[in-house]
Amino acid sequence: MKEQLAIALSTFPDVETARKIARELVDSALVACVNIIPEVESIYYWKEKVETSAESLAIFKLTAACYAEFESRLRALHPYDVPEVVRLNIAGGSADYLRWIGESCSRSLT
């Protein structure tokens, strides 16, 4: 059976925070790669009103086996009271790239 892979999305208040957390998650082998989009405009409902803010969006690539620990660590590191943590399962893609995600998340840390 093929290893299940996932993409997770999260927004951050700024690119520096996104970079810091992304590096920690890659260093700890919880994710293989993080793409950071430095600025997105977010419009959302929060505390009884509609808000608009500039945020940074991070796209994490990881294995389903790492997801629970990834989410726990991300929530602990994240500055928001209610951080966005959304998981999308990967249904297919480049075999070499998908294999690399699995290998990167299963590397031994010494």
Biopython code that builds the backbone (N, CA, C, O; Angstrom):
import numpy as np
from Bio.PDB.StructureBuilder import StructureBuilder

atoms = [
    (1, "MET", "N", (0.841, -1.197, 0.000)),
    (1, "MET", "CA", (0.000, 0.000, 0.000)),
    (1, "MET", "C", (0.880, 1.252, 0.000)),
    (1, "MET", "O", (1.857, 1.338, 0.743)),
    (2, "LYS", "N", (0.522, 2.205, -0.832)),
    (2, "LYS", "CA", (1.260, 3.454, -0.919)),
    (2, "LYS", "C", (1.050, 4.295, 0.325)),
    (2, "LYS", "O", (-0.039, 4.326, 0.899)),
    (3, "GLU", "N", (2.110, 4.976, 0.732)),
    (3, "GLU", "CA", (2.013, 5.877, 1.877)),
    (3, "GLU", "C", (1.117, 7.054, 1.532)),
    (3, "GLU", "O", (1.241, 7.646, 0.460)),
    (4, "GLN", "N", (0.214, 7.390, 2.445)),
    (4, "GLN", "CA", (-0.669, 8.525, 2.210)),
    (4, "GLN", "C", (0.077, 9.820, 2.500)),
    (4, "GLN", "O", (0.759, 9.946, 3.517)),
    (5, "LEU", "N", (-0.063, 10.768, 1.599)),
    (5, "LEU", "CA", (0.590, 12.071, 1.716)),
    (5, "LEU", "C", (-0.458, 13.155, 1.814)),
    (5, "LEU", "O", (-1.609, 12.966, 1.420)),
    (6, "ALA", "N", (-0.047, 14.301, 2.348)),
    (6, "ALA", "CA", (-0.998, 15.388, 2.561)),
    (6, "ALA", "C", (-0.335, 16.734, 2.325)),
    (6, "ALA", "O", (0.888, 16.873, 2.336)),
    (7, "ILE", "N", (-1.190, 17.708, 2.113)),
    (7, "ILE", "CA", (-0.807, 19.120, 2.081)),
    (7, "ILE", "C", (-1.584, 19.766, 3.220)),
    (7, "ILE", "O", (-2.766, 19.480, 3.414)),
    (8, "ALA", "N", (-0.926, 20.627, 3.963)),
    (8, "ALA", "CA", (-1.613, 21.367, 5.017)),
    (8, "ALA", "C", (-1.409, 22.854, 4.754)),
    (8, "ALA", "O", (-0.353, 23.277, 4.283)),
    (9, "LEU", "N", (-2.424, 23.627, 5.062)),
    (9, "LEU", "CA", (-2.386, 25.073, 4.863)),
    (9, "LEU", "C", (-2.509, 25.770, 6.206)),
    (9, "LEU", "O", (-3.233, 25.318, 7.094)),
    (10, "SER", "N", (-1.791, 26.877, 6.340)),
    (10, "SER", "CA", (-1.920, 27.701, 7.531)),
    (10, "SER", "C", (-1.521, 29.128, 7.184)),
    (10, "SER", "O", (-0.609, 29.352, 6.387)),
    (11, "THR", "N", (-2.207, 30.087, 7.783)),
    (11, "THR", "CA", (-1.847, 31.490, 7.600)),
    (11, "THR", "C", (-1.154, 31.993, 8.859)),
    (11, "THR", "O", (-1.359, 31.477, 9.958)),
    (12, "PHE", "N", (-0.329, 33.015, 8.664)),
    (12, "PHE", "CA", (0.470, 33.600, 9.736)),
    (12, "PHE", "C", (0.376, 35.119, 9.655)),
    (12, "PHE", "O", (0.051, 35.664, 8.601)),
    (13, "PRO", "N", (0.658, 35.805, 10.761)),
    (13, "PRO", "CA", (0.533, 37.265, 10.754)),
    (13, "PRO", "C", (1.565, 37.969, 9.872)),
    (13, "PRO", "O", (1.342, 39.097, 9.432)),
    (14, "ASP", "N", (2.701, 37.302, 9.612)),
    (14, "ASP", "CA", (3.745, 37.904, 8.777)),
    (14, "ASP", "C", (4.677, 36.818, 8.258)),
    (14, "ASP", "O", (4.655, 35.684, 8.737)),
    (15, "VAL", "N", (5.490, 37.173, 7.280)),
    (15, "VAL", "CA", (6.364, 36.202, 6.625)),
    (15, "VAL", "C", (7.468, 35.713, 7.566)),
    (15, "VAL", "O", (7.888, 34.560, 7.472)),
    (16, "GLU", "N", (7.937, 36.562, 8.460)),
    (16, "GLU", "CA", (8.999, 36.138, 9.384)),
    (16, "GLU", "C", (8.517, 35.015, 10.297)),
    (16, "GLU", "O", (9.240, 34.046, 10.526)),
    (17, "THR", "N", (7.312, 35.141, 10.810)),
    (17, "THR", "CA", (6.739, 34.092, 11.664)),
    (17, "THR", "C", (6.556, 32.809, 10.867)),
    (17, "THR", "O", (6.870, 31.723, 11.354)),
    (18, "ALA", "N", (6.051, 32.928, 9.647)),
    (18, "ALA", "CA", (5.861, 31.754, 8.790)),
    (18, "ALA", "C", (7.196, 31.061, 8.532)),
    (18, "ALA", "O", (7.281, 29.836, 8.611)),
    (19, "ARG", "N", (8.233, 31.827, 8.227)),
    (19, "ARG", "CA", (9.565, 31.249, 7.954)),
    (19, "ARG", "C", (10.124, 30.526, 9.174)),
    (19, "ARG", "O", (10.634, 29.411, 9.063)),
    (20, "LYS", "N", (10.029, 31.160, 10.324)),
    (20, "LYS", "CA", (10.576, 30.584, 11.556)),
    (20, "LYS", "C", (9.913, 29.240, 11.866)),
    (20, "LYS", "O", (10.597, 28.260, 12.160)),
    (21, "ILE", "N", (8.606, 29.199, 11.801)),
    (21, "ILE", "CA", (7.877, 27.972, 12.100)),
    (21, "ILE", "C", (8.114, 26.929, 11.008)),
    (21, "ILE", "O", (8.277, 25.747, 11.312)),
    (22, "ALA", "N", (8.135, 27.348, 9.749)),
    (22, "ALA", "CA", (8.391, 26.424, 8.643)),
    (22, "ALA", "C", (9.755, 25.759, 8.805)),
    (22, "ALA", "O", (9.868, 24.543, 8.651)),
    (23, "ARG", "N", (10.778, 26.530, 9.110)),
    (23, "ARG", "CA", (12.127, 25.974, 9.268)),
    (23, "ARG", "C", (12.150, 24.942, 10.401)),
    (23, "ARG", "O", (12.756, 23.880, 10.258)),
    (24, "GLU", "N", (11.499, 25.249, 11.518)),
    (24, "GLU", "CA", (11.483, 24.314, 12.639)),
    (24, "GLU", "C", (10.803, 23.006, 12.258)),
    (24, "GLU", "O", (11.263, 21.931, 12.643)),
    (25, "LEU", "N", (9.711, 23.090, 11.505)),
    (25, "LEU", "CA", (8.982, 21.883, 11.122)),
    (25, "LEU", "C", (9.747, 21.051, 10.093)),
    (25, "LEU", "O", (9.679, 19.823, 10.122)),
    (26, "VAL", "N", (10.473, 21.703, 9.187)),
    (26, "VAL", "CA", (11.314, 20.968, 8.234)),
    (26, "VAL", "C", (12.514, 20.368, 8.962)),
    (26, "VAL", "O", (12.860, 19.209, 8.735)),
    (27, "ASP", "N", (13.156, 21.155, 9.842)),
    (27, "ASP", "CA", (14.306, 20.654, 10.608)),
    (27, "ASP", "C", (13.951, 19.422, 11.424)),
    (27, "ASP", "O", (14.783, 18.530, 11.590)),
    (28, "SER", "N", (12.736, 19.362, 11.930)),
    (28, "SER", "CA", (12.317, 18.229, 12.768)),
    (28, "SER", "C", (11.741, 17.073, 11.951)),
    (28, "SER", "O", (11.255, 16.098, 12.525)),
    (29, "ALA", "N", (11.788, 17.166, 10.630)),
    (29, "ALA", "CA", (11.322, 16.118, 9.703)),
    (29, "ALA", "C", (9.824, 15.852, 9.797)),
    (29, "ALA", "O", (9.361, 14.773, 9.427)),
    (30, "LEU", "N", (9.063, 16.828, 10.291)),
    (30, "LEU", "CA", (7.610, 16.671, 10.299)),
    (30, "LEU", "C", (7.012, 17.020, 8.944)),
    (30, "LEU", "O", (5.937, 16.534, 8.593)),
    (31, "VAL", "N", (7.701, 17.857, 8.187)),
    (31, "VAL", "CA", (7.277, 18.197, 6.833)),
    (31, "VAL", "C", (8.486, 18.122, 5.912)),
    (31, "VAL", "O", (9.621, 18.314, 6.347)),
    (32, "ALA", "N", (8.234, 17.841, 4.635)),
    (32, "ALA", "CA", (9.307, 17.760, 3.650)),
    (32, "ALA", "C", (9.645, 19.135, 3.084)),
    (32, "ALA", "O", (10.798, 19.425, 2.767)),
    (33, "CYS", "N", (8.625, 19.970, 2.964)),
    (33, "CYS", "CA", (8.788, 21.240, 2.263)),
    (33, "CYS", "C", (7.683, 22.193, 2.695)),
    (33, "CYS", "O", (6.574, 21.776, 3.030)),
    (34, "VAL", "N", (8.008, 23.471, 2.682)),
    (34, "VAL", "CA", (6.998, 24.494, 2.944)),
    (34, "VAL", "C", (7.159, 25.594, 1.901)),
    (34, "VAL", "O", (8.243, 26.151, 1.732)),
    (35, "ASN", "N", (6.080, 25.895, 1.212)),
    (35, "ASN", "CA", (6.052, 27.051, 0.319)),
    (35, "ASN", "C", (5.380, 28.178, 1.085)),
    (35, "ASN", "O", (4.336, 27.983, 1.708)),
    (36, "ILE", "N", (5.986, 29.359, 1.035)),
    (36, "ILE", "CA", (5.412, 30.509, 1.732)),
    (36, "ILE", "C", (5.043, 31.573, 0.710)),
    (36, "ILE", "O", (5.883, 32.029, -0.065)),
    (37, "ILE", "N", (3.798, 31.950, 0.724)),
    (37, "ILE", "CA", (3.330, 33.065, -0.093)),
    (37, "ILE", "C", (3.338, 34.265, 0.843)),
    (37, "ILE", "O", (2.523, 34.336, 1.763)),
    (38, "PRO", "N", (4.253, 35.213, 0.621)),
    (38, "PRO", "CA", (4.489, 36.278, 1.594)),
    (38, "PRO", "C", (3.280, 37.117, 1.967)),
    (38, "PRO", "O", (3.148, 37.532, 3.119)),
    (39, "GLU", "N", (2.394, 37.373, 1.011)),
    (39, "GLU", "CA", (1.254, 38.215, 1.370)),
    (39, "GLU", "C", (-0.005, 37.785, 0.649)),
    (39, "GLU", "O", (-0.058, 37.718, -0.580)),
    (40, "VAL", "N", (-1.014, 37.495, 1.448)),
    (40, "VAL", "CA", (-2.358, 37.245, 0.945)),
    (40, "VAL", "C", (-3.294, 38.144, 1.727)),
    (40, "VAL", "O", (-3.016, 38.492, 2.874)),
    (41, "GLU", "N", (-4.379, 38.513, 1.122)),
    (41, "GLU", "CA", (-5.391, 39.290, 1.837)),
    (41, "GLU", "C", (-6.448, 38.325, 2.350)),
    (41, "GLU", "O", (-7.018, 37.547, 1.585)),
    (42, "SER", "N", (-6.702, 38.384, 3.645)),
    (42, "SER", "CA", (-7.698, 37.516, 4.256)),
    (42, "SER", "C", (-8.884, 38.343, 4.726)),
    (42, "SER", "O", (-8.729, 39.371, 5.385)),
    (43, "ILE", "N", (-10.065, 37.872, 4.373)),
    (43, "ILE", "CA", (-11.311, 38.495, 4.826)),
    (43, "ILE", "C", (-12.051, 37.408, 5.598)),
    (43, "ILE", "O", (-12.330, 36.339, 5.056)),
    (44, "TYR", "N", (-12.368, 37.679, 6.858)),
    (44, "TYR", "CA", (-12.911, 36.636, 7.720)),
    (44, "TYR", "C", (-13.792, 37.231, 8.808)),
    (44, "TYR", "O", (-13.713, 38.420, 9.117)),
    (45, "TYR", "N", (-14.627, 36.380, 9.378)),
    (45, "TYR", "CA", (-15.517, 36.774, 10.458)),
    (45, "TYR", "C", (-14.856, 36.408, 11.777)),
    (45, "TYR", "O", (-14.494, 35.249, 11.981)),
    (46, "TRP", "N", (-14.689, 37.378, 12.681)),
    (46, "TRP", "CA", (-14.017, 37.142, 13.956)),
    (46, "TRP", "C", (-14.578, 38.089, 15.006)),
    (46, "TRP", "O", (-14.619, 39.304, 14.809)),
    (47, "LYS", "N", (-15.006, 37.521, 16.114)),
    (47, "LYS", "CA", (-15.523, 38.293, 17.245)),
    (47, "LYS", "C", (-16.612, 39.281, 16.831)),
    (47, "LYS", "O", (-16.542, 40.480, 17.098)),
    (48, "GLU", "N", (-17.622, 38.717, 16.166)),
    (48, "GLU", "CA", (-18.839, 39.453, 15.811)),
    (48, "GLU", "C", (-18.676, 40.510, 14.722)),
    (48, "GLU", "O", (-19.543, 41.372, 14.573)),
    (49, "LYS", "N", (-17.567, 40.461, 13.948)),
    (49, "LYS", "CA", (-17.455, 41.402, 12.832)),
    (49, "LYS", "C", (-16.574, 40.837, 11.723)),
    (49, "LYS", "O", (-15.805, 39.898, 11.931)),
    (50, "VAL", "N", (-16.703, 41.425, 10.557)),
    (50, "VAL", "CA", (-15.890, 41.038, 9.411)),
    (50, "VAL", "C", (-14.584, 41.816, 9.471)),
    (50, "VAL", "O", (-14.577, 43.039, 9.605)),
    (51, "GLU", "N", (-13.481, 41.087, 9.370)),
    (51, "GLU", "CA", (-12.138, 41.664, 9.438)),
    (51, "GLU", "C", (-11.430, 41.479, 8.106)),
    (51, "GLU", "O", (-11.766, 40.579, 7.336)),
    (52, "THR", "N", (-10.461, 42.323, 7.840)),
    (52, "THR", "CA", (-9.574, 42.185, 6.691)),
    (52, "THR", "C", (-8.160, 42.390, 7.188)),
    (52, "THR", "O", (-7.880, 43.338, 7.922)),
    (53, "SER", "N", (-7.261, 41.490, 6.783)),
    (53, "SER", "CA", (-5.865, 41.661, 7.183)),
    (53, "SER", "C", (-4.936, 41.034, 6.157)),
    (53, "SER", "O", (-5.322, 40.145, 5.398)),
    (54, "ALA", "N", (-3.698, 41.523, 6.154)),
    (54, "ALA", "CA", (-2.651, 40.932, 5.336)),
    (54, "ALA", "C", (-2.016, 39.813, 6.160)),
    (54, "ALA", "O", (-1.698, 40.002, 7.334)),
    (55, "GLU", "N", (-1.836, 38.658, 5.544)),
    (55, "GLU", "CA", (-1.227, 37.517, 6.200)),
    (55, "GLU", "C", (-0.259, 36.849, 5.227)),
    (55, "GLU", "O", (-0.212, 37.192, 4.045)),
    (56, "SER", "N", (0.504, 35.900, 5.735)),
    (56, "SER", "CA", (1.339, 35.047, 4.897)),
    (56, "SER", "C", (0.743, 33.648, 4.934)),
    (56, "SER", "O", (0.294, 33.178, 5.980)),
    (57, "LEU", "N", (0.744, 32.987, 3.780)),
    (57, "LEU", "CA", (0.179, 31.649, 3.668)),
    (57, "LEU", "C", (1.305, 30.636, 3.518)),
    (57, "LEU", "O", (2.192, 30.811, 2.683)),
    (58, "ALA", "N", (1.272, 29.571, 4.326)),
    (58, "ALA", "CA", (2.254, 28.493, 4.212)),
    (58, "ALA", "C", (1.548, 27.238, 3.726)),
    (58, "ALA", "O", (0.456, 26.898, 4.182)),
    (59, "ILE", "N", (2.203, 26.555, 2.784)),
    (59, "ILE", "CA", (1.713, 25.309, 2.217)),
    (59, "ILE", "C", (2.724, 24.227, 2.594)),
    (59, "ILE", "O", (3.857, 24.231, 2.113)),
    (60, "PHE", "N", (2.307, 23.304, 3.455)),
    (60, "PHE", "CA", (3.183, 22.268, 3.982)),
    (60, "PHE", "C", (2.939, 20.953, 3.246)),
    (60, "PHE", "O", (1.792, 20.590, 2.987)),
    (61, "LYS", "N", (4.024, 20.230, 2.903)),
    (61, "LYS", "CA", (3.912, 18.898, 2.302)),
    (61, "LYS", "C", (4.412, 17.888, 3.319)),
    (61, "LYS", "O", (5.511, 18.036, 3.854)),
    (62, "LEU", "N", (3.608, 16.854, 3.594)),
    (62, "LEU", "CA", (3.962, 15.910, 4.644)),
    (62, "LEU", "C", (3.272, 14.576, 4.443)),
    (62, "LEU", "O", (2.439, 14.422, 3.550)),
    (63, "THR", "N", (3.626, 13.615, 5.280)),
    (63, "THR", "CA", (2.957, 12.317, 5.246)),
    (63, "THR", "C", (1.789, 12.337, 6.219)),
    (63, "THR", "O", (1.788, 13.095, 7.189)),
    (64, "ALA", "N", (0.805, 11.505, 5.951)),
    (64, "ALA", "CA", (-0.329, 11.386, 6.867)),
    (64, "ALA", "C", (0.142, 10.870, 8.223)),
    (64, "ALA", "O", (-0.428, 11.225, 9.254)),
    (65, "ALA", "N", (1.181, 10.035, 8.225)),
    (65, "ALA", "CA", (1.710, 9.500, 9.477)),
    (65, "ALA", "C", (2.272, 10.598, 10.374)),
    (65, "ALA", "O", (2.249, 10.460, 11.597)),
    (66, "CYS", "N", (2.772, 11.674, 9.798)),
    (66, "CYS", "CA", (3.333, 12.795, 10.562)),
    (66, "CYS", "C", (2.281, 13.830, 10.952)),
    (66, "CYS", "O", (2.559, 14.732, 11.742)),
    (67, "TYR", "N", (1.074, 13.702, 10.400)),
    (67, "TYR", "CA", (0.116, 14.800, 10.527)),
    (67, "TYR", "C", (-0.248, 15.147, 11.975)),
    (67, "TYR", "O", (-0.248, 16.326, 12.331)),
    (68, "ALA", "N", (-0.551, 14.179, 12.801)),
    (68, "ALA", "CA", (-0.981, 14.481, 14.176)),
    (68, "ALA", "C", (0.101, 15.247, 14.934)),
    (68, "ALA", "O", (-0.187, 16.237, 15.608)),
    (69, "GLU", "N", (1.344, 14.787, 14.822)),
    (69, "GLU", "CA", (2.437, 15.490, 15.500)),
    (69, "GLU", "C", (2.668, 16.871, 14.878)),
    (69, "GLU", "O", (2.915, 17.845, 15.589)),
    (70, "PHE", "N", (2.587, 16.944, 13.543)),
    (70, "PHE", "CA", (2.713, 18.234, 12.854)),
    (70, "PHE", "C", (1.674, 19.219, 13.373)),
    (70, "PHE", "O", (2.014, 20.347, 13.730)),
    (71, "GLU", "N", (0.414, 18.805, 13.417)),
    (71, "GLU", "CA", (-0.650, 19.717, 13.845)),
    (71, "GLU", "C", (-0.439, 20.162, 15.293)),
    (71, "GLU", "O", (-0.612, 21.336, 15.621)),
    (72, "SER", "N", (-0.069, 19.233, 16.138)),
    (72, "SER", "CA", (0.175, 19.565, 17.540)),
    (72, "SER", "C", (1.307, 20.589, 17.678)),
    (72, "SER", "O", (1.184, 21.574, 18.406)),
    (73, "ARG", "N", (2.402, 20.339, 16.970)),
    (73, "ARG", "CA", (3.558, 21.253, 17.038)),
    (73, "ARG", "C", (3.217, 22.604, 16.427)),
    (73, "ARG", "O", (3.584, 23.640, 16.981)),
    (74, "LEU", "N", (2.519, 22.610, 15.292)),
    (74, "LEU", "CA", (2.137, 23.868, 14.654)),
    (74, "LEU", "C", (1.251, 24.691, 15.583)),
    (74, "LEU", "O", (1.456, 25.896, 15.729)),
    (75, "ARG", "N", (0.280, 24.057, 16.204)),
    (75, "ARG", "CA", (-0.620, 24.772, 17.119)),
    (75, "ARG", "C", (0.151, 25.339, 18.310)),
    (75, "ARG", "O", (-0.155, 26.435, 18.779)),
    (76, "ALA", "N", (1.146, 24.602, 18.800)),
    (76, "ALA", "CA", (1.947, 25.080, 19.934)),
    (76, "ALA", "C", (2.818, 26.270, 19.547)),
    (76, "ALA", "O", (3.034, 27.168, 20.361)),
    (77, "LEU", "N", (3.316, 26.287, 18.319)),
    (77, "LEU", "CA", (4.202, 27.358, 17.854)),
    (77, "LEU", "C", (3.452, 28.579, 17.338)),
    (77, "LEU", "O", (3.996, 29.683, 17.325)),
    (78, "HIS", "N", (2.212, 28.388, 16.915)),
    (78, "HIS", "CA", (1.456, 29.421, 16.203)),
    (78, "HIS", "C", (1.013, 30.545, 17.141)),
    (78, "HIS", "O", (0.575, 30.278, 18.260)),
    (79, "PRO", "N", (1.123, 31.804, 16.694)),
    (79, "PRO", "CA", (0.734, 32.929, 17.554)),
    (79, "PRO", "C", (-0.773, 33.193, 17.626)),
    (79, "PRO", "O", (-1.215, 33.914, 18.520)),
    (80, "TYR", "N", (-1.566, 32.638, 16.723)),
    (80, "TYR", "CA", (-3.003, 32.913, 16.716)),
    (80, "TYR", "C", (-3.738, 32.093, 17.776)),
    (80, "TYR", "O", (-3.322, 30.983, 18.109)),
    (81, "ASP", "N", (-4.826, 32.643, 18.303)),
    (81, "ASP", "CA", (-5.690, 31.917, 19.235)),
    (81, "ASP", "C", (-6.325, 30.701, 18.561)),
    (81, "ASP", "O", (-6.430, 29.628, 19.155)),
    (82, "VAL", "N", (-6.745, 30.890, 17.314)),
    (82, "VAL", "CA", (-7.372, 29.822, 16.535)),
    (82, "VAL", "C", (-6.657, 29.762, 15.185)),
    (82, "VAL", "O", (-7.132, 30.340, 14.207)),
    (83, "PRO", "N", (-5.518, 29.064, 15.126)),
    (83, "PRO", "CA", (-4.775, 29.030, 13.859)),
    (83, "PRO", "C", (-5.486, 28.195, 12.802)),
    (83, "PRO", "O", (-6.136, 27.194, 13.102)),
    (84, "GLU", "N", (-5.344, 28.630, 11.576)),
    (84, "GLU", "CA", (-5.828, 27.831, 10.447)),
    (84, "GLU", "C", (-4.909, 26.623, 10.312)),
    (84, "GLU", "O", (-3.697, 26.775, 10.157)),
    (85, "VAL", "N", (-5.475, 25.444, 10.369)),
    (85, "VAL", "CA", (-4.745, 24.213, 10.081)),
    (85, "VAL", "C", (-5.706, 23.348, 9.281)),
    (85, "VAL", "O", (-6.631, 22.754, 9.836)),
    (86, "VAL", "N", (-5.483, 23.282, 7.977)),
    (86, "VAL", "CA", (-6.367, 22.555, 7.076)),
    (86, "VAL", "C", (-5.542, 21.491, 6.356)),
    (86, "VAL", "O", (-4.483, 21.785, 5.801)),
    (87, "ARG", "N", (-6.031, 20.271, 6.372)),
    (87, "ARG", "CA", (-5.334, 19.152, 5.718)),
    (87, "ARG", "C", (-6.078, 18.751, 4.453)),
    (87, "ARG", "O", (-7.300, 18.599, 4.452)),
    (88, "LEU", "N", (-5.318, 18.581, 3.377)),
    (88, "LEU", "CA", (-5.836, 18.075, 2.104)),
    (88, "LEU", "C", (-5.022, 16.838, 1.750)),
    (88, "LEU", "O", (-3.797, 16.917, 1.651)),
    (89, "ASN", "N", (-5.674, 15.708, 1.558)),
    (89, "ASN", "CA", (-4.957, 14.496, 1.169)),
    (89, "ASN", "C", (-4.565, 14.586, -0.298)),
    (89, "ASN", "O", (-5.336, 15.069, -1.127)),
    (90, "ILE", "N", (-3.376, 14.124, -0.608)),
    (90, "ILE", "CA", (-2.872, 14.131, -1.978)),
    (90, "ILE", "C", (-3.349, 12.858, -2.668)),
    (90, "ILE", "O", (-3.036, 11.753, -2.225)),
    (91, "ALA", "N", (-4.100, 13.011, -3.744)),
    (91, "ALA", "CA", (-4.644, 11.863, -4.468)),
    (91, "ALA", "C", (-3.674, 11.338, -5.519)),
    (91, "ALA", "O", (-3.764, 10.176, -5.915)),
    (92, "GLY", "N", (-2.753, 12.172, -5.975)),
    (92, "GLY", "CA", (-1.816, 11.744, -7.005)),
    (92, "GLY", "C", (-0.827, 12.847, -7.297)),
    (92, "GLY", "O", (-0.931, 13.947, -6.754)),
    (93, "GLY", "N", (0.127, 12.556, -8.148)),
    (93, "GLY", "CA", (1.136, 13.536, -8.528)),
    (93, "GLY", "C", (2.362, 12.832, -9.070)),
    (93, "GLY", "O", (2.348, 11.622, -9.292)),
    (94, "SER", "N", (3.411, 13.585, -9.279)),
    (94, "SER", "CA", (4.667, 13.042, -9.777)),
    (94, "SER", "C", (5.208, 11.999, -8.798)),
    (94, "SER", "O", (5.431, 12.300, -7.625)),
    (95, "ALA", "N", (5.415, 10.783, -9.279)),
    (95, "ALA", "CA", (5.877, 9.689, -8.414)),
    (95, "ALA", "C", (7.188, 10.040, -7.719)),
    (95, "ALA", "O", (7.347, 9.766, -6.530)),
    (96, "ASP", "N", (8.120, 10.638, -8.440)),
    (96, "ASP", "CA", (9.412, 10.998, -7.838)),
    (96, "ASP", "C", (9.235, 12.034, -6.736)),
    (96, "ASP", "O", (9.860, 11.924, -5.681)),
    (97, "TYR", "N", (8.400, 13.029, -6.962)),
    (97, "TYR", "CA", (8.174, 14.067, -5.962)),
    (97, "TYR", "C", (7.468, 13.496, -4.736)),
    (97, "TYR", "O", (7.844, 13.803, -3.605)),
    (98, "LEU", "N", (6.459, 12.677, -4.951)),
    (98, "LEU", "CA", (5.730, 12.080, -3.840)),
    (98, "LEU", "C", (6.633, 11.157, -3.018)),
    (98, "LEU", "O", (6.537, 11.118, -1.791)),
    (99, "ARG", "N", (7.498, 10.425, -3.693)),
    (99, "ARG", "CA", (8.458, 9.565, -2.987)),
    (99, "ARG", "C", (9.392, 10.426, -2.135)),
    (99, "ARG", "O", (9.704, 10.062, -1.001)),
    (100, "TRP", "N", (9.837, 11.557, -2.670)),
    (100, "TRP", "CA", (10.716, 12.466, -1.942)),
    (100, "TRP", "C", (10.046, 12.986, -0.670)),
    (100, "TRP", "O", (10.699, 13.090, 0.368)),
    (101, "ILE", "N", (8.751, 13.314, -0.735)),
    (101, "ILE", "CA", (8.035, 13.762, 0.469)),
    (101, "ILE", "C", (8.118, 12.673, 1.542)),
    (101, "ILE", "O", (8.467, 12.953, 2.689)),
    (102, "GLY", "N", (7.801, 11.447, 1.169)),
    (102, "GLY", "CA", (7.847, 10.343, 2.123)),
    (102, "GLY", "C", (9.222, 10.131, 2.709)),
    (102, "GLY", "O", (9.366, 9.944, 3.917)),
    (103, "GLU", "N", (10.247, 10.160, 1.852)),
    (103, "GLU", "CA", (11.618, 9.970, 2.324)),
    (103, "GLU", "C", (12.057, 11.106, 3.242)),
    (103, "GLU", "O", (12.731, 10.870, 4.244)),
    (104, "SER", "N", (11.682, 12.321, 2.907)),
    (104, "SER", "CA", (12.085, 13.491, 3.711)),
    (104, "SER", "C", (11.466, 13.467, 5.095)),
    (104, "SER", "O", (12.103, 13.859, 6.073)),
    (105, "CYS", "N", (10.225, 13.009, 5.180)),
    (105, "CYS", "CA", (9.525, 12.967, 6.475)),
    (105, "CYS", "C", (9.922, 11.761, 7.317)),
    (105, "CYS", "O", (9.630, 11.712, 8.511)),
    (106, "SER", "N", (10.582, 10.796, 6.703)),
    (106, "SER", "CA", (10.972, 9.607, 7.459)),
    (106, "SER", "C", (12.485, 9.550, 7.703)),
    (106, "SER", "O", (12.997, 8.530, 8.164)),
    (107, "ARG", "N", (13.192, 10.625, 7.399)),
    (107, "ARG", "CA", (14.639, 10.620, 7.604)),
    (107, "ARG", "C", (14.960, 10.593, 9.098)),
    (107, "ARG", "O", (14.211, 11.116, 9.923)),
    (108, "SER", "N", (16.069, 9.980, 9.414)),
    (108, "SER", "CA", (16.465, 9.918, 10.817)),
    (108, "SER", "C", (17.194, 11.220, 11.171)),
    (108, "SER", "O", (17.987, 11.742, 10.389)),
    (109, "LEU", "N", (16.906, 11.711, 12.342)),
    (109, "LEU", "CA", (17.534, 12.944, 12.825)),
    (109, "LEU", "C", (18.624, 12.567, 13.821)),
    (109, "LEU", "O", (18.357, 11.948, 14.851)),
    (110, "THR", "N", (19.832, 12.943, 13.502)),
    (110, "THR", "CA", (20.942, 12.636, 14.418)),
    (110, "THR", "C", (21.671, 13.880, 14.811)),
    (110, "THR", "O", (22.633, 13.816, 15.577)),
]
sb = StructureBuilder()
sb.init_structure("model")
sb.init_model(0)
sb.init_chain("A")
sb.init_seg("    ")
for serial, (resi, resn, name, xyz) in enumerate(atoms, 1):
    if name == "N":
        sb.init_residue(resn, " ", resi, " ")
    sb.init_atom(name, np.array(xyz, "f"), 0.0, 1.0, " ", f" {name:<3s}", serial, name[0])
structure = sb.get_structure()
